Amino acid sequence: MNFNEAIRDQWRQQKHVCIGLDPFPEYLPNGITDLFEFNKAIIDATADLACCYKPQFAHYAALGKEHKLKETIHYIKKHYPSVPVILDSKRGDIGSTATMYAKEAFEQYAADAVTVNPYMGSDTVLPFSEFKDKGVIVLCRTSNPSASEFQNQSIEGEPLYIHVARKAQQDWNSNNNISLVVGATAPQEMKHIRSAAPKLPFLIPGIGAQGGDLKSTLINGRFSDGDGVMINSSRGIIYASKEKDFADAARRETEQLQLAINQNI
């Protein structure tokens, strides 16, 4: 079972929430100082609800805590093996270096999928997609405020994000392991991307703190059967409380988001 098949299995269980494990030391709950202990509590409280987990590489590497990232992924693999892990590192480089980044994500960290920046073209995507059982989640139309500066630029009458989406589905998906990052903050762009890439799953950031609308996101991003989306929430879930009930609060936020998704699918 490759990553996309594992995600589809989660969808069949009505799980669509991707939980971002992006710890800021200054935001940790009172009395918690260890990144792994924080993550473990969140995971244990939400694993039966989560579609997948998405730790962000920089939140660990900037602190010299890469070992805590490995520990977190290992814990998920050991105790909740049906829940895939996306390493959000947004790698992108020439072919030989991309190969090493792929080994980093899939062999060193044992992630099930990795986010990839396609700016350098096929050379930077294919070394990742050659890992047939792993997922490659390609940045297409991101949720950040300045995303349109380049991603919406017109090339041969179509925005760049459409070229990326079409290339991803037609040329890069020979192993059926490609997905796209499409931000909830750009609902019309999402609609066009879904038309250009009707078969690719979407990892969707931007709901909650960034202001994306869930209903329009589901209308524009889902497959015709209602699935097709991994709705990411990081801050809204893991920082739902700074008190000792933080894990219970994270569970409640996850339940509420999944309920809202189910009501709109």
C-alpha atoms as an extended CHARMM CRD file, in Angstrom:
* protein
*
       265  EXT
         1         1  MET       CA              0.0000000000        0.0000000000        0.0000000000  PROA      1               0.0000000000
         2         2  ASN       CA              1.5690000000        3.2980000000       -1.0660000000  PROA      2               0.0000000000
         3         3  PHE       CA              0.8830000000        6.6490000000        0.5450000000  PROA      3               0.0000000000
         4         4  ASN       CA             -2.0620000000        7.6190000000       -1.6510000000  PROA      4               0.0000000000
         5         5  GLU       CA             -3.6900000000        4.2270000000       -1.0550000000  PROA      5               0.0000000000
         6         6  ALA       CA             -3.1670000000        4.6470000000        2.6960000000  PROA      6               0.0000000000
         7         7  ILE       CA             -4.8370000000        8.0620000000        2.5700000000  PROA      7               0.0000000000
         8         8  ARG       CA             -7.7790000000        6.6290000000        0.6580000000  PROA      8               0.0000000000
         9         9  ASP       CA             -8.1330000000        4.0130000000        3.3680000000  PROA      9               0.0000000000
        10        10  GLN       CA             -8.3400000000        6.8270000000        5.9190000000  PROA      10              0.0000000000
        11        11  TRP       CA            -10.9960000000        8.5870000000        3.8420000000  PROA      11              0.0000000000
        12        12  ARG       CA            -13.1110000000        5.4420000000        3.8570000000  PROA      12              0.0000000000
        13        13  GLN       CA            -13.1560000000        5.8160000000        7.6320000000  PROA      13              0.0000000000
        14        14  GLN       CA            -14.3100000000        9.4430000000        7.2440000000  PROA      14              0.0000000000
        15        15  LYS       CA            -10.9790000000       10.8600000000        8.3560000000  PROA      15              0.0000000000
        16        16  HSD       CA             -9.8720000000       13.9960000000        6.5260000000  PROA      16              0.0000000000
        17        17  VAL       CA             -7.9790000000       16.0380000000        9.1370000000  PROA      17              0.0000000000
        18        18  CYS       CA             -4.2090000000       16.3510000000        8.7770000000  PROA      18              0.0000000000
        19        19  ILE       CA             -2.6790000000       17.4750000000       12.0670000000  PROA      19              0.0000000000
        20        20  GLY       CA              0.4260000000       19.6280000000       11.7920000000  PROA      20              0.0000000000
        21        21  LEU       CA              3.0040000000       18.9100000000       14.4950000000  PROA      21              0.0000000000
        22        22  ASP       CA              4.7440000000       22.3050000000       14.4620000000  PROA      22              0.0000000000
        23        23  PRO       CA              5.8930000000       23.0140000000       18.0110000000  PROA      23              0.0000000000
        24        24  PHE       CA              7.0840000000       26.4720000000       19.0020000000  PROA      24              0.0000000000
        25        25  PRO       CA              8.8480000000       26.3020000000       22.4050000000  PROA      25              0.0000000000
        26        26  GLU       CA              7.2150000000       29.5520000000       23.5000000000  PROA      26              0.0000000000
        27        27  TYR       CA              3.7370000000       28.1920000000       22.7500000000  PROA      27              0.0000000000
        28        28  LEU       CA              4.0830000000       24.9030000000       24.5880000000  PROA      28              0.0000000000
        29        29  PRO       CA              1.6100000000       24.3190000000       27.4180000000  PROA      29              0.0000000000
        30        30  ASN       CA              2.5770000000       25.2090000000       30.9480000000  PROA      30              0.0000000000
        31        31  GLY       CA              4.9670000000       22.6390000000       32.4090000000  PROA      31              0.0000000000
        32        32  ILE       CA              5.8590000000       21.0450000000       29.0330000000  PROA      32              0.0000000000
        33        33  THR       CA              9.3910000000       21.5620000000       27.7200000000  PROA      33              0.0000000000
        34        34  ASP       CA             10.1400000000       18.4190000000       25.7090000000  PROA      34              0.0000000000
        35        35  LEU       CA              8.9950000000       18.4820000000       22.0630000000  PROA      35              0.0000000000
        36        36  PHE       CA              8.4830000000       14.7300000000       21.8680000000  PROA      36              0.0000000000
        37        37  GLU       CA              6.4410000000       14.5860000000       25.0750000000  PROA      37              0.0000000000
        38        38  PHE       CA              4.2300000000       17.3610000000       23.7050000000  PROA      38              0.0000000000
        39        39  ASN       CA              3.8200000000       15.5910000000       20.3650000000  PROA      39              0.0000000000
        40        40  LYS       CA              3.1840000000       12.2330000000       22.0510000000  PROA      40              0.0000000000
        41        41  ALA       CA              0.3380000000       13.6340000000       24.1120000000  PROA      41              0.0000000000
        42        42  ILE       CA             -1.2510000000       15.2180000000       21.0180000000  PROA      42              0.0000000000
        43        43  ILE       CA             -0.8380000000       12.0080000000       19.0060000000  PROA      43              0.0000000000
        44        44  ASP       CA             -2.2770000000        9.7480000000       21.6960000000  PROA      44              0.0000000000
        45        45  ALA       CA             -5.2940000000       12.0340000000       22.0150000000  PROA      45              0.0000000000
        46        46  THR       CA             -6.0270000000       12.2860000000       18.2750000000  PROA      46              0.0000000000
        47        47  ALA       CA             -4.6620000000        9.2160000000       16.4690000000  PROA      47              0.0000000000
        48        48  ASP       CA             -8.0790000000        7.6000000000       16.0350000000  PROA      48              0.0000000000
        49        49  LEU       CA             -9.3250000000       10.8000000000       14.3790000000  PROA      49              0.0000000000
        50        50  ALA       CA             -6.3970000000       11.9360000000       12.2320000000  PROA      50              0.0000000000
        51        51  CYS       CA             -6.1270000000       11.2740000000        8.5350000000  PROA      51              0.0000000000
        52        52  CYS       CA             -2.3740000000       11.8830000000        8.8010000000  PROA      52              0.0000000000
        53        53  TYR       CA              0.2380000000       13.8460000000       10.7370000000  PROA      53              0.0000000000
        54        54  LYS       CA              2.5110000000       16.5050000000        9.2530000000  PROA      54              0.0000000000
        55        55  PRO       CA              5.5690000000       17.5500000000       11.2710000000  PROA      55              0.0000000000
        56        56  GLN       CA              7.2940000000       20.6330000000        9.8450000000  PROA      56              0.0000000000
        57        57  PHE       CA             11.0390000000       20.0430000000        9.5410000000  PROA      57              0.0000000000
        58        58  ALA       CA             12.1830000000       23.5800000000       10.3950000000  PROA      58              0.0000000000
        59        59  HSD       CA             10.4460000000       23.5320000000       13.7750000000  PROA      59              0.0000000000
        60        60  TYR       CA             12.8700000000       20.8190000000       14.8390000000  PROA      60              0.0000000000
        61        61  ALA       CA             16.0070000000       21.5950000000       12.8310000000  PROA      61              0.0000000000
        62        62  ALA       CA             16.1280000000       25.2420000000       13.9370000000  PROA      62              0.0000000000
        63        63  LEU       CA             16.3650000000       24.0600000000       17.5340000000  PROA      63              0.0000000000
        64        64  GLY       CA             18.8350000000       21.2710000000       16.8310000000  PROA      64              0.0000000000
        65        65  LYS       CA             16.0590000000       18.8320000000       17.7530000000  PROA      65              0.0000000000
        66        66  GLU       CA             16.0370000000       16.6030000000       14.6890000000  PROA      66              0.0000000000
        67        67  HSD       CA             16.2220000000       13.6070000000       17.0230000000  PROA      67              0.0000000000
        68        68  LYS       CA             12.8620000000       14.6610000000       18.4700000000  PROA      68              0.0000000000
        69        69  LEU       CA             11.4180000000       14.6200000000       14.9650000000  PROA      69              0.0000000000
        70        70  LYS       CA             12.7380000000       11.0900000000       14.4180000000  PROA      70              0.0000000000
        71        71  GLU       CA             11.3940000000       10.0570000000       17.8050000000  PROA      71              0.0000000000
        72        72  THR       CA              7.9670000000       11.4640000000       16.9320000000  PROA      72              0.0000000000
        73        73  ILE       CA              7.7550000000        9.6670000000       13.5890000000  PROA      73              0.0000000000
        74        74  HSD       CA              9.0120000000        6.4160000000       15.1160000000  PROA      74              0.0000000000
        75        75  TYR       CA              6.3440000000        6.6620000000       17.8070000000  PROA      75              0.0000000000
        76        76  ILE       CA              3.5580000000        7.0740000000       15.2520000000  PROA      76              0.0000000000
        77        77  LYS       CA              4.9130000000        4.1780000000       13.1920000000  PROA      77              0.0000000000
        78        78  LYS       CA              5.1160000000        1.8790000000       16.2040000000  PROA      78              0.0000000000
        79        79  HSD       CA              1.8300000000        2.6940000000       17.9060000000  PROA      79              0.0000000000
        80        80  TYR       CA             -0.4290000000        3.9640000000       15.0860000000  PROA      80              0.0000000000
        81        81  PRO       CA              0.9580000000        2.3880000000       11.8960000000  PROA      81              0.0000000000
        82        82  SER       CA             -2.1870000000        3.0160000000        9.8370000000  PROA      82              0.0000000000
        83        83  VAL       CA             -1.8020000000        6.8120000000       10.1950000000  PROA      83              0.0000000000
        84        84  PRO       CA              0.5950000000        8.1570000000        7.5260000000  PROA      84              0.0000000000
        85        85  VAL       CA              3.2370000000       10.7840000000        8.2940000000  PROA      85              0.0000000000
        86        86  ILE       CA              4.0500000000       13.6620000000        5.9330000000  PROA      86              0.0000000000
        87        87  LEU       CA              7.4330000000       15.3020000000        6.4250000000  PROA      87              0.0000000000
        88        88  ASP       CA              6.8500000000       18.9350000000        5.5360000000  PROA      88              0.0000000000
        89        89  SER       CA             10.3100000000       19.9890000000        4.3690000000  PROA      89              0.0000000000
        90        90  LYS       CA              9.4720000000       21.4980000000        0.9430000000  PROA      90              0.0000000000
        91        91  ARG       CA             12.6490000000       20.1900000000       -0.6530000000  PROA      91              0.0000000000
        92        92  GLY       CA             13.6520000000       21.1780000000       -4.1810000000  PROA      92              0.0000000000
        93        93  ASP       CA             17.0350000000       20.8800000000       -5.8740000000  PROA      93              0.0000000000
        94        94  ILE       CA             18.9190000000       19.3800000000       -8.8340000000  PROA      94              0.0000000000
        95        95  GLY       CA             18.4910000000       15.6690000000       -9.4740000000  PROA      95              0.0000000000
        96        96  SER       CA             21.5010000000       14.3150000000       -7.5850000000  PROA      96              0.0000000000
        97        97  THR       CA             20.7490000000       16.4440000000       -4.5220000000  PROA      97              0.0000000000
        98        98  ALA       CA             17.0270000000       15.6940000000       -4.7490000000  PROA      98              0.0000000000
        99        99  THR       CA             17.9150000000       12.0090000000       -4.5610000000  PROA      99              0.0000000000
       100       100  MET       CA             19.7110000000       12.6320000000       -1.2740000000  PROA      100             0.0000000000
       101       101  TYR       CA             16.8100000000       14.6760000000        0.0560000000  PROA      101             0.0000000000
       102       102  ALA       CA             14.4840000000       11.7970000000       -0.8410000000  PROA      102             0.0000000000
       103       103  LYS       CA             16.6960000000        9.3950000000        1.0970000000  PROA      103             0.0000000000
       104       104  GLU       CA             16.7150000000       11.8330000000        4.0140000000  PROA      104             0.0000000000
       105       105  ALA       CA             12.9070000000       11.9410000000        4.1530000000  PROA      105             0.0000000000
       106       106  PHE       CA             12.1590000000        8.2920000000        3.4650000000  PROA      106             0.0000000000
       107       107  GLU       CA             15.1530000000        6.4660000000        4.9280000000  PROA      107             0.0000000000
       108       108  GLN       CA             16.5540000000        8.6910000000        7.6810000000  PROA      108             0.0000000000
       109       109  TYR       CA             13.1920000000        9.9370000000        8.9620000000  PROA      109             0.0000000000
       110       110  ALA       CA             10.9850000000        7.0790000000        7.6970000000  PROA      110             0.0000000000
       111       111  ALA       CA              8.2740000000        9.4970000000        6.5400000000  PROA      111             0.0000000000
       112       112  ASP       CA              5.4510000000        8.1900000000        4.3480000000  PROA      112             0.0000000000
       113       113  ALA       CA              5.3960000000       11.3450000000        2.2350000000  PROA      113             0.0000000000
       114       114  VAL       CA              7.2880000000       14.5920000000        1.7660000000  PROA      114             0.0000000000
       115       115  THR       CA              6.4260000000       18.0390000000        0.4380000000  PROA      115             0.0000000000
       116       116  VAL       CA              8.4170000000       19.0800000000       -2.6380000000  PROA      116             0.0000000000
       117       117  ASN       CA              8.9650000000       22.4440000000       -4.3300000000  PROA      117             0.0000000000
       118       118  PRO       CA              8.7530000000       21.8930000000       -8.1260000000  PROA      118             0.0000000000
       119       119  TYR       CA             10.3160000000       25.2240000000       -9.1410000000  PROA      119             0.0000000000
       120       120  MET       CA             13.3400000000       23.4690000000      -10.6800000000  PROA      120             0.0000000000
       121       121  GLY       CA             11.1640000000       21.1660000000      -12.7640000000  PROA      121             0.0000000000
       122       122  SER       CA             10.9750000000       17.4190000000      -13.2510000000  PROA      122             0.0000000000
       123       123  ASP       CA             14.5780000000       16.9050000000      -12.1000000000  PROA      123             0.0000000000
       124       124  THR       CA             13.6130000000       17.7890000000       -8.5540000000  PROA      124             0.0000000000
       125       125  VAL       CA             10.3470000000       15.7850000000       -8.3990000000  PROA      125             0.0000000000
       126       126  LEU       CA             11.1490000000       12.4580000000      -10.0420000000  PROA      126             0.0000000000
       127       127  PRO       CA             13.8590000000       11.3340000000       -7.5540000000  PROA      127             0.0000000000
       128       128  PHE       CA             11.1520000000       11.4630000000       -4.8870000000  PROA      128             0.0000000000
       129       129  SER       CA              8.4050000000        9.7950000000       -6.9380000000  PROA      129             0.0000000000
       130       130  GLU       CA             10.7220000000        6.8700000000       -7.7600000000  PROA      130             0.0000000000
       131       131  PHE       CA             10.0690000000        5.6870000000       -4.1910000000  PROA      131             0.0000000000
       132       132  LYS       CA              6.9050000000        3.9080000000       -5.2970000000  PROA      132             0.0000000000
       133       133  ASP       CA              5.4140000000        3.3210000000       -1.8610000000  PROA      133             0.0000000000
       134       134  LYS       CA              6.0150000000        6.8990000000       -0.6870000000  PROA      134             0.0000000000
       135       135  GLY       CA              4.0090000000       10.0580000000       -1.3270000000  PROA      135             0.0000000000
       136       136  VAL       CA              5.2350000000       13.1940000000       -3.0670000000  PROA      136             0.0000000000
       137       137  ILE       CA              3.1770000000       16.2820000000       -2.2800000000  PROA      137             0.0000000000
       138       138  VAL       CA              3.9890000000       19.0050000000       -4.7880000000  PROA      138             0.0000000000
       139       139  LEU       CA              3.5330000000       22.6920000000       -3.9950000000  PROA      139             0.0000000000
       140       140  CYS       CA              0.9890000000       23.9710000000       -6.5110000000  PROA      140             0.0000000000
       141       141  ARG       CA             -0.9490000000       27.0090000000       -5.2120000000  PROA      141             0.0000000000
       142       142  THR       CA              0.1070000000       27.7280000000       -1.6450000000  PROA      142             0.0000000000
       143       143  SER       CA             -1.8040000000       29.5300000000        1.0990000000  PROA      143             0.0000000000
       144       144  ASN       CA              0.6810000000       32.2880000000        1.9850000000  PROA      144             0.0000000000
       145       145  PRO       CA             -0.2030000000       35.9380000000        1.1980000000  PROA      145             0.0000000000
       146       146  SER       CA              2.4380000000       36.4250000000       -1.5260000000  PROA      146             0.0000000000
       147       147  ALA       CA              1.7580000000       33.1220000000       -3.3080000000  PROA      147             0.0000000000
       148       148  SER       CA              0.2440000000       34.8530000000       -6.3240000000  PROA      148             0.0000000000
       149       149  GLU       CA              3.4360000000       36.8030000000       -7.1070000000  PROA      149             0.0000000000
       150       150  PHE       CA              4.7900000000       33.8430000000       -9.0710000000  PROA      150             0.0000000000
       151       151  GLN       CA              2.2200000000       31.0620000000       -8.9120000000  PROA      151             0.0000000000
       152       152  ASN       CA             -0.4790000000       33.1130000000      -10.6660000000  PROA      152             0.0000000000
       153       153  GLN       CA              1.7930000000       34.3740000000      -13.4380000000  PROA      153             0.0000000000
       154       154  SER       CA              0.4320000000       33.5680000000      -16.8940000000  PROA      154             0.0000000000
       155       155  ILE       CA              2.3630000000       31.2100000000      -19.1650000000  PROA      155             0.0000000000
       156       156  GLU       CA              0.8640000000       30.5230000000      -22.5880000000  PROA      156             0.0000000000
       157       157  GLY       CA             -2.4620000000       31.8910000000      -21.3800000000  PROA      157             0.0000000000
       158       158  GLU       CA             -2.6600000000       29.8610000000      -18.1690000000  PROA      158             0.0000000000
       159       159  PRO       CA             -1.3630000000       30.5120000000      -14.6350000000  PROA      159             0.0000000000
       160       160  LEU       CA              1.7520000000       28.6930000000      -13.5290000000  PROA      160             0.0000000000
       161       161  TYR       CA             -0.1730000000       26.6750000000      -10.9480000000  PROA      161             0.0000000000
       162       162  ILE       CA             -2.2210000000       25.0640000000      -13.7300000000  PROA      162             0.0000000000
       163       163  HSD       CA              0.9370000000       24.0180000000      -15.5530000000  PROA      163             0.0000000000
       164       164  VAL       CA              2.2170000000       22.4830000000      -12.3080000000  PROA      164             0.0000000000
       165       165  ALA       CA             -1.0700000000       20.6400000000      -11.6920000000  PROA      165             0.0000000000
       166       166  ARG       CA             -1.2430000000       19.2580000000      -15.2170000000  PROA      166             0.0000000000
       167       167  LYS       CA              2.4220000000       18.2320000000      -15.1980000000  PROA      167             0.0000000000
       168       168  ALA       CA              1.9430000000       16.5230000000      -11.8490000000  PROA      168             0.0000000000
       169       169  GLN       CA             -0.9720000000       14.4120000000      -13.0290000000  PROA      169             0.0000000000
       170       170  GLN       CA              0.1670000000       13.6430000000      -16.5600000000  PROA      170             0.0000000000
       171       171  ASP       CA              3.9550000000       13.3050000000      -16.2750000000  PROA      171             0.0000000000
       172       172  TRP       CA              4.9780000000       12.7580000000      -12.6520000000  PROA      172             0.0000000000
       173       173  ASN       CA              2.3040000000       10.3780000000      -11.3980000000  PROA      173             0.0000000000
       174       174  SER       CA              3.3720000000        7.1480000000      -13.0840000000  PROA      174             0.0000000000
       175       175  ASN       CA              3.6050000000        5.4760000000       -9.6580000000  PROA      175             0.0000000000
       176       176  ASN       CA              0.2940000000        6.9090000000       -8.4550000000  PROA      176             0.0000000000
       177       177  ASN       CA              1.9740000000        8.6570000000       -5.5560000000  PROA      177             0.0000000000
       178       178  ILE       CA              1.6520000000       12.3680000000       -6.3550000000  PROA      178             0.0000000000
       179       179  SER       CA             -0.5360000000       14.8430000000       -4.4490000000  PROA      179             0.0000000000
       180       180  LEU       CA             -0.7390000000       18.6330000000       -4.5530000000  PROA      180             0.0000000000
       181       181  VAL       CA             -0.5530000000       21.3830000000       -1.9350000000  PROA      181             0.0000000000
       182       182  VAL       CA             -3.4300000000       23.7610000000       -2.6390000000  PROA      182             0.0000000000
       183       183  GLY       CA             -4.2230000000       26.4840000000       -0.1230000000  PROA      183             0.0000000000
       184       184  ALA       CA             -7.7060000000       27.1160000000        1.2280000000  PROA      184             0.0000000000
       185       185  THR       CA             -7.0390000000       30.8480000000        0.8880000000  PROA      185             0.0000000000
       186       186  ALA       CA             -7.3670000000       30.6010000000       -2.9280000000  PROA      186             0.0000000000
       187       187  PRO       CA            -10.7530000000       28.9080000000       -3.5680000000  PROA      187             0.0000000000
       188       188  GLN       CA            -11.1140000000       29.9250000000       -7.2180000000  PROA      188             0.0000000000
       189       189  GLU       CA             -7.5960000000       28.7740000000       -8.0160000000  PROA      189             0.0000000000
       190       190  MET       CA             -8.4210000000       25.5090000000       -6.2480000000  PROA      190             0.0000000000
       191       191  LYS       CA            -11.4530000000       25.0220000000       -8.4770000000  PROA      191             0.0000000000
       192       192  HSD       CA             -9.3050000000       25.4060000000      -11.6010000000  PROA      192             0.0000000000
       193       193  ILE       CA             -6.6400000000       23.0820000000      -10.2160000000  PROA      193             0.0000000000
       194       194  ARG       CA             -9.2170000000       20.3900000000       -9.4770000000  PROA      194             0.0000000000
       195       195  SER       CA            -10.3360000000       20.5860000000      -13.1110000000  PROA      195             0.0000000000
       196       196  ALA       CA             -6.7310000000       20.2760000000      -14.3190000000  PROA      196             0.0000000000
       197       197  ALA       CA             -5.8600000000       17.4530000000      -11.8990000000  PROA      197             0.0000000000
       198       198  PRO       CA             -9.0980000000       15.5810000000      -11.1560000000  PROA      198             0.0000000000
       199       199  LYS       CA             -7.3530000000       12.4720000000       -9.7950000000  PROA      199             0.0000000000
       200       200  LEU       CA             -4.7590000000       13.9390000000       -7.4170000000  PROA      200             0.0000000000
       201       201  PRO       CA             -5.3130000000       14.2800000000       -3.6590000000  PROA      201             0.0000000000
       202       202  PHE       CA             -4.9880000000       17.7750000000       -2.2290000000  PROA      202             0.0000000000
       203       203  LEU       CA             -3.1760000000       18.6520000000        0.9790000000  PROA      203             0.0000000000
       204       204  ILE       CA             -4.9710000000       21.8330000000        2.0050000000  PROA      204             0.0000000000
       205       205  PRO       CA             -3.4460000000       24.3000000000        4.4790000000  PROA      205             0.0000000000
       206       206  GLY       CA             -4.9890000000       27.6480000000        5.3000000000  PROA      206             0.0000000000
       207       207  ILE       CA             -8.1560000000       26.7280000000        7.2120000000  PROA      207             0.0000000000
       208       208  GLY       CA             -8.4490000000       28.5220000000       10.5280000000  PROA      208             0.0000000000
       209       209  ALA       CA             -5.6180000000       30.8890000000       11.4260000000  PROA      209             0.0000000000
       210       210  GLN       CA             -4.9700000000       31.8480000000        7.7780000000  PROA      210             0.0000000000
       211       211  GLY       CA             -8.6270000000       32.5640000000        7.0740000000  PROA      211             0.0000000000
       212       212  GLY       CA             -9.5660000000       29.8920000000        4.5380000000  PROA      212             0.0000000000
       213       213  ASP       CA            -13.2560000000       28.9630000000        4.2720000000  PROA      213             0.0000000000
       214       214  LEU       CA            -13.9890000000       25.2740000000        4.8110000000  PROA      214             0.0000000000
       215       215  LYS       CA            -17.2120000000       25.0660000000        2.8140000000  PROA      215             0.0000000000
       216       216  SER       CA            -15.8070000000       26.6490000000       -0.3570000000  PROA      216             0.0000000000
       217       217  THR       CA            -12.6470000000       24.5780000000        0.0570000000  PROA      217             0.0000000000
       218       218  LEU       CA            -14.6220000000       21.3350000000        0.0490000000  PROA      218             0.0000000000
       219       219  ILE       CA            -16.8260000000       22.4090000000       -2.8470000000  PROA      219             0.0000000000
       220       220  ASN       CA            -13.8300000000       23.3170000000       -4.9840000000  PROA      220             0.0000000000
       221       221  GLY       CA            -11.2680000000       20.7680000000       -3.8380000000  PROA      221             0.0000000000
       222       222  ARG       CA            -12.9350000000       17.4230000000       -3.2580000000  PROA      222             0.0000000000
       223       223  PHE       CA            -13.3490000000       14.5350000000       -5.6700000000  PROA      223             0.0000000000
       224       224  SER       CA            -16.8190000000       13.9100000000       -7.0470000000  PROA      224             0.0000000000
       225       225  ASP       CA            -17.2930000000       11.2380000000       -4.3400000000  PROA      225             0.0000000000
       226       226  GLY       CA            -16.5830000000       13.7620000000       -1.5730000000  PROA      226             0.0000000000
       227       227  ASP       CA            -13.0590000000       12.6360000000       -0.7440000000  PROA      227             0.0000000000
       228       228  GLY       CA             -9.7670000000       13.8620000000       -2.2060000000  PROA      228             0.0000000000
       229       229  VAL       CA             -8.7580000000       16.2760000000        0.5590000000  PROA      229             0.0000000000
       230       230  MET       CA             -6.4360000000       16.3210000000        3.5530000000  PROA      230             0.0000000000
       231       231  ILE       CA             -7.4980000000       19.3860000000        5.5450000000  PROA      231             0.0000000000
       232       232  ASN       CA             -4.4970000000       20.5630000000        7.5330000000  PROA      232             0.0000000000
       233       233  SER       CA             -4.7190000000       22.2900000000       10.8750000000  PROA      233             0.0000000000
       234       234  SER       CA             -1.6980000000       22.9790000000       13.0450000000  PROA      234             0.0000000000
       235       235  ARG       CA             -2.0420000000       25.8950000000       15.4310000000  PROA      235             0.0000000000
       236       236  GLY       CA             -5.8010000000       25.5310000000       15.7240000000  PROA      236             0.0000000000
       237       237  ILE       CA             -5.4220000000       22.0130000000       17.1150000000  PROA      237             0.0000000000
       238       238  ILE       CA             -2.1120000000       21.6820000000       18.9330000000  PROA      238             0.0000000000
       239       239  TYR       CA             -2.3630000000       25.0530000000       20.6870000000  PROA      239             0.0000000000
       240       240  ALA       CA             -6.0440000000       24.8030000000       21.5940000000  PROA      240             0.0000000000
       241       241  SER       CA             -5.0200000000       25.0880000000       25.2570000000  PROA      241             0.0000000000
       242       242  LYS       CA             -1.8860000000       26.0240000000       27.1920000000  PROA      242             0.0000000000
       243       243  GLU       CA             -3.1070000000       24.2690000000       30.3200000000  PROA      243             0.0000000000
       244       244  LYS       CA             -2.7930000000       20.6490000000       31.4230000000  PROA      244             0.0000000000
       245       245  ASP       CA             -5.8530000000       19.7580000000       29.3190000000  PROA      245             0.0000000000
       246       246  PHE       CA             -4.0230000000       20.6470000000       26.0870000000  PROA      246             0.0000000000
       247       247  ALA       CA             -4.2640000000       17.1180000000       24.6400000000  PROA      247             0.0000000000
       248       248  ASP       CA             -7.9890000000       16.8790000000       25.4010000000  PROA      248             0.0000000000
       249       249  ALA       CA             -8.4570000000       20.3200000000       23.8480000000  PROA      249             0.0000000000
       250       250  ALA       CA             -6.5900000000       19.1640000000       20.7400000000  PROA      250             0.0000000000
       251       251  ARG       CA             -8.9210000000       16.1910000000       20.4690000000  PROA      251             0.0000000000
       252       252  ARG       CA            -11.9920000000       18.4080000000       20.7630000000  PROA      252             0.0000000000
       253       253  GLU       CA            -10.7240000000       20.7110000000       18.0100000000  PROA      253             0.0000000000
       254       254  THR       CA            -10.0000000000       17.7300000000       15.7650000000  PROA      254             0.0000000000
       255       255  GLU       CA            -13.4770000000       16.3040000000       16.3710000000  PROA      255             0.0000000000
       256       256  GLN       CA            -15.0950000000       19.6540000000       15.6150000000  PROA      256             0.0000000000
       257       257  LEU       CA            -13.1370000000       20.1030000000       12.3830000000  PROA      257             0.0000000000
       258       258  GLN       CA            -13.9260000000       16.5850000000       11.2060000000  PROA      258             0.0000000000
       259       259  LEU       CA            -17.6130000000       17.0700000000       12.0510000000  PROA      259             0.0000000000
       260       260  ALA       CA            -17.6450000000       20.2920000000       10.0260000000  PROA      260             0.0000000000
       261       261  ILE       CA            -16.0110000000       18.4720000000        7.1120000000  PROA      261             0.0000000000
       262       262  ASN       CA            -18.5450000000       15.6400000000        7.2560000000  PROA      262             0.0000000000
       263       263  GLN       CA            -21.4290000000       18.1070000000        7.2860000000  PROA      263             0.0000000000
       264       264  ASN       CA            -20.1530000000       19.7010000000        4.0710000000  PROA      264             0.0000000000
       265       265  ILE       CA            -19.1930000000       16.5710000000        2.1010000000  PROA      265             0.0000000000
